[in-house]
Amino acid sequence: MAPASIASSRVLVCAEATAKTGTLAAMGTCTQWDIFCKVIDNHGDLGVCWRLACQLASAGEHARLWVDDPTALNWMAPAGCDGVQVIDWSDTEAVRRAVADSAPHVLIEAFGCDPEPELVARFAQAPAAEGGPQAWINLEYLSAEPYVEKLHRLPSPVFKGPGAGLTKRFFYPGFTPATGGLLREPDLMARQERFDRAHWLEAQQIPWQEGERLVSLFCYEPPALAALLTQLAADPVPTRLLVTAGRAARAVQACISNAEAPDRLPGGGGSLSISYLPYLSQTDFDHLLWACDLNFVRGEDSLVRALWAGAPLVWQIYPQDDDAHHVKLNAWLDWLGAPPSLRLFHHAWNGFGDSPLPPPGPLDAWRETARAARDRLLAQDDLLAQLRHLVRQLVAGKS
Ligand SMILES: Cc1cn([C@H]2C[C@H](O)[C@@H](COP(=O)(O)OP(=O)(O)O[C@H]3O[C@@H](C)[C@H](O)[C@@H](O)[C@H]3O)O2)c(=O)[nH]c1=O
């Protein structure tokens, strides 16, 4: 079951204002945004869509998130989000009610999933007096490859189905000013500054000792995982590895039980201690990244969050069959300005080539790289600001 996050209060505010002014569009704010999300595997699709929905709601918009499997929201967002309505897309009755309820002004299909045809029909026919269909956005995956700048904001006419005659717009998140940017809450940096690491670790019952290096691990099954564990266990600096729930924890446990030299791995002495974490809320996942001296992340959303954390980071990219992820990883390393040590480490961590995994670091240089990248990103508009700007331009016929 999804968390009960239907913000009737905000929906009412929208409805009352509409009655007074005649149109939602006339209000300039409080537009209804319907986001469609299919959970393929892992958590990134939902993680990104949930963040976007919450940021829209915080900005005073009405957001409905359609998701075919909302179960992960139970741990990702146990408190829900005021102003976000979750619609279980696999529930026929919920879909019927939501379609009958209202038509969106902005339709967002995340990662090329086809939105509910009946809602597309309502969207297409929305009368101008009610704000009309303002924009249909195809929100794409994140990449630092050059094609992103070329394709961002391009129109894509719809020829078939209930939306025929309308035009979708590609929206590409990205790392440079000519892309759609990255999701970032307006108060993110201020919250991070106020963060109390010792207090948070204690609240999570993580037995951290002063002087112990903290490393978070969120990964798939990296080929060099056993090598990393062995290195950390042999390092003179003590490390506490905070292993996230799910695939990362299973991968670590498999390494430990398969280890040829288990006496060098945790449980058998050495400098490495391991804490297995429960699934954290997205808010606490951020806290984890803020607390650590080195973050191993994966996929899409955790990469962005690790960039905002400003600590040294290592990315395991989502593997693709045709090895397209090699190009994607290198494009990101180029953008990052990764020093050779970080580049080499990424290649080994992601299983490119035969080089053995070097020891992580130097962490000071990696931190400097991460901070410089964050500064560049902070100087750019965030994804939501860019998305709203595009919608305003489309409404004004200027794009
Ligand atoms: C482990 C953990 C994750 N999370 C959240 C953080 C993120 O929002 C989300 C993880 O998403 P990602 O970092 O993107 O990694 P992912 O590997 O889960 O998702 C991936 O899924 C594939 C299908 C996509 O193609 C990839 O691009 C990528 O998005 O889960 C928590 O909130 N708490 C936790 O304890």
The ligand as an ORCA input file, in Angstrom:
! r2SCAN-3c Opt
* xyz 0 1
  C      19.089      2.025     -0.428
  C      18.124      3.167     -0.395
  C      17.789      3.870     -1.524
  N      16.901      4.905     -1.458
  C      16.503      5.626     -2.669
  C      17.477      6.668     -3.156
  C      17.045      6.774     -4.618
  O      15.926      7.641     -4.714
  C      16.632      5.358     -4.954
  C      17.706      4.613     -5.721
  O      17.739      5.032     -7.036
  P      19.048      5.145     -7.906
  O      20.081      5.797     -7.136
  O      18.683      5.777     -9.200
  O      19.533      3.646     -8.127
  P      18.757      2.327     -8.652
  O      19.777      1.410     -9.104
  O      17.880      1.830     -7.586
  O      17.883      2.789     -9.856
  C      18.246      2.553    -11.202
  O      17.103      1.950    -11.743
  C      17.213      1.649    -13.117
  C      15.933      0.976    -13.555
  C      17.456      2.908    -13.897
  O      17.559      2.636    -15.225
  C      18.731      3.517    -13.402
  O      18.989      4.707    -14.091
  C      18.601      3.799    -11.926
  O      17.691      4.849    -11.742
  O      16.356      4.705     -3.732
  C      16.338      5.272     -0.256
  O      15.532      6.215     -0.210
  N      16.659      4.567      0.862
  C      17.522      3.519      0.860
  O      17.778      2.922      1.927
*
